[in-house]
Amino acid sequence: MAEPIIAVDHVSFAYEEDGPLAVRDVSLQVEKGSFHAILGQNGSGKSTLAKLINGLYLPTEGTVTVCGMDTKADENTWEIRRRAGMVFQNPDNQLVATVVREDVAFGLENIGIPTEEMPARIEKALTDVGMLKHADKAPHLLSGGQKQRVAIAGVLAMEPEAIIFDESTAMLDPKGRRDVLKAVQRLNKEQGITVLWITHFMEEAVVCDQVHVMHRGQIVMNGTPREIFSDVERIKPYRLDAPPMARLAAQLRAQGMPLKEGILTVDEMAEEVKRLCK
Amino acid sequence: MQVTLEHVTHTYQPGSPFQSTAIEDVNLTIREGEFLALIGHTGSGKSTLAQHINGLLAPTSGRVLLDGQDIHQKGYDKREVRRKVGLVFQYPEHQLFEETVAKDVAFGPKNLGLPEAEIAERVQEALNKVGLKDKDIAEKSPFELSGGQMRRVAIAGVLAMRPRILVLDEPAAGLDPQSREEMLQLIYGLHQQGATVVMVSHSMDDVARFATRAVVMEHGTIAMDGTPEEIFRHAERLEQMGLDVPSVCKLGIRLREMGLPCPEDIFREEQAMEALLALWKEGKAHGAE
């Protein structure tokens, strides 16, 4: 197995001393270059876990290691946040400058990148998310999906190894969601950036390598999307729902139609129907 | 009760360098008992349109009529509109502010100047309608509740005004799948009980399941208006506008491209199931020949 970029080892976390555990004995590893998703209902602990990985919270028990560095050691904090950047949910809370280009520069200034290096890094980052043509616009004139892509560029300019997305598409419309997810998939495939994608949209988890399902602070299922969604009934107690095609396939199987297991997408369903009906 | 928008144009910050026209020459009649879905890309003018229905925004030009009366004419009591047309904003839970759930829901009826007994009755009725019957919940702080519950409290606050028309701006946004489903069933239930519903939505699957009429906005004007069946027949046009079609529609299109005789007009899960079972049985019968 490739070396883990993110290693969460028996981590528990409570917001208050002696308070209830928001995250309970969670272990997971995200290998270099992979694309993992964490799925879970509102309040399942997935965002808390994201903040533990980024060093915004420190584990009550257990250890979180990012790029070989323990998040508990103060001296690691800034290096961890540079190497494992984070994109949040609300696009309007993340952009600070009055021009897109300057917003991307903000993080670079914070980590002390020499001024002459900045323009090249900024242009590359904006190109990577398809936003270079908007470099001189004011962020408030952009759509939600465009703002999120600028936020991603701000992280990318720091040349991270991994990016953690904490429900970064939750407030976007369908097109914005598609554009952001496509940009992230491209970064993962073409540049080998490790991705941890936190979401409650099932259809987004379908494109990942590995899915971890969280429920009441614990990880209750691990597997490939096909493994996770093949059993529509099994995920229901976690207040999740299968992607539409997996659901339809389950209903058709119940009516006796011998569809193969593991159908997740429209194309897979169409192929299978053709095979059975020709 | 019906609301009519006549040649409604709305320009934000007119005369300033930031002037922008959000909707232009919109004509729309919302008929009693409809479940109307307002669809459109971000920035297409849906929310601006929604806020004209209860008179929160006044048209820059054009008229908004409630049962034939211009609600912005001099002397018209606008409170009447606010009472009859309830507006639920996006992320309405951000507007909760009272100490207890019951007080928050009572805020509107109190402003109407109703007697205490009636306020209490309306609060209980509204909380029942949104599925928060539990006495404990009424006395809790709204901020102790889950996101889905907080949103239901916010909707109860609107229902306590006993509106005839309910306008909801993306009521399921940001909720997890089960809370989404509960929210949609709640709205569907209110419609079944006689409320006229206008719902801004991005989910074509939801539109297909619940709406009796769909209005598609593009660049501030109405681009399409019809039943979901009629709208979803134009998958290509919708995609050009950056919108989706329900996933079973996509499946139908794909199957027809592959040469299978899949009927058009499939836009709900149960219709897809029927059609696919029929295809399969027919295939089996032919195979046996």
Interface residues (C-beta under 8 A of the other chain):
Chain A: G40 Q41 N42 G43 S143 G144 G145 A170 M171 L172 D173 P174 K175 G176 H200 M202 R239 L240 D241 P244 M245 R247 L248 Q251 L252 Q255 M257 V266 D267 M269 A270 V273 K274 L276 C277 K278
Chain B: H41 T42 G43 S146 G147 G148 A173 G174 L175 D176 P177 Q178 S179 E181 H202 S203 D205 G242 L243 D244 S247 V248 K250 L251 R254 L255 M258 L260 E269 A272 M273 L276 L277 L279 W280 E282 G283
